[in-house]
């Protein structure tokens, strides 16, 4: 398998297992699919969730920050929800359960990446400025999954739903997609304001 999935921090996994074992946490979650599963639930495919806070023109390698770890929660046959963890002053802790289209979309993107012959370290990259989530396929499989910058040859696979004009599940090299994202978030000059006599 060409994907080198990094192990999540042990306290993050323990916090998700504890939440899954808590009837209160599961019952109070806004995830009908999670509550309706008969049988056991298990967390799998831990992925670090990085955030690209600001897309700026002329930045060679935008830095990201680790926001948490996400686990897909699997029932008998499929992933029914996800669990996010976050880093607090006391260490890694469970944040919340959720469901929605990104669950299935993540599974599809991971399956596609597994069929590649190139080895990658999978991560998730959130781009809040575009309301976009991608599977980030990092080329350096030995890198610390909790840190790092986007490398030009890394791949970004937009998850569905993707912003208008960006095709979901189509891998893009960072060097190719970053200029497109930059254009999307750079405000266009207002017509008539530059060069207007005072």
C-alpha positions, -999 to 999 in steps of 0.1 A, spaced: 0 0 0 16 33 -10 -1 53 18 20 56 49 -6 65 75 10 80 106 -2 68 140 -22 93 159 -10 104 193 -21 77 218 -41 102 240 -61 113 209 -71 77 201 -79 70 238 -101 101 240 -121 89 209 -124 54 223 -137 68 256 -162 90 237 -174 60 217 -178 41 250 -199 69 265 -236 65 258 -240 102 266 -214 114 241 -229 93 213 -265 102 222 -258 139 224 -239 139 191 -256 155 161 -250 124 141 -282 103 135 -261 77 116 -238 72 146 -267 67 170 -285 43 146 -257 18 142 -263 -17 157 -231 -33 170 -197 -20 177 -181 11 163 -143 15 158 -121 45 150 -98 40 120 -78 59 94 -64 86 117 -55 116 97 -38 148 109 -60 179 100 -39 209 90 -53 244 83 -40 268 57 -50 300 74 -40 324 47 -34 321 10 -10 349 -1 4 356 -35 41 350 -40 45 327 -10 67 298 -21 56 273 5 26 283 26 29 270 61 1 250 77 -8 245 113 -20 212 129 -56 217 141 -63 181 153 -66 145 143 -96 130 126 -107 94 128 -133 78 106 -158 58 128 -167 25 112 -197 4 118 -201 -31 104 -199 -22 67 -189 14 63 -177 46 79 -208 63 94 -192 93 111 -160 109 121 -145 120 153 -122 150 157 -97 156 185 -79 187 195 -48 197 214 -55 214 247 -33 225 276 -39 191 291 -30 172 259 -51 156 231 -88 153 238 -120 144 220 -137 173 204 -168 161 186 -185 136 163 -199 146 130 -213 132 97 -218 145 62 -205 143 27 -168 146 37 -169 111 53 -177 93 20 -155 117 0 -125 110 23 -129 73 18 -131 77 -20 -100 99 -21 -80 75 1 -90 45 -21 -79 64 -52 -46 73 -35 -40 37 -25 -41 27 -62 -12 50 -70 23 37 -74 38 67 -56 42 66 -18 25 94 2 18 103 37 -20 112 38 -32 143 57 -62 165 55 -58 202 46 -86 226 54 -86 259 35 -112 281 53 -109 310 29 -124 288 2 -146 265 24 -125 237 10 -112 204 24 -86 183 6 -68 151 11 -31 162 12 -8 136 -2 26 146 13 56 132 -6 80 129 24 66 98 41 92 102 69 80 137 78 64 144 112 27 143 103 20 171 127 42 197 110 54 208 76 48 230 47 31 223 14 58 210 -10 53 219 -47 52 182 -57 27 172 -30 -8 164 -42 -41 180 -31 -73 161 -38 -103 183 -32 -131 165 -14 -167 168 -23 -184 192 -21 -156 214 -36 -159 251 -44 -174 259 -78 -149 254 -106 -127 230 -87 -134 193 -95 -135 170 -65 -114 139 -64 -90 151 -91 -54 152 -78 -36 185 -83 1 193 -77 4 220 -51 24 241 -76 -6 239 -100 -35 244 -75 -20 271 -53 -21 298 -80 -58 289 -87 -66 292 -50 -47 325 -47 -67 340 -76 -99 329 -58 -91 347 -26 -73 378 -40 -99 406 -43 -102 421 -77 -96 459 -79 -128 479 -81 -132 494 -115 -127 532 -117 -110 536 -84 -75 536 -96 -64 566 -117 -96 585 -110 -91 623 -107 -96 636 -72 
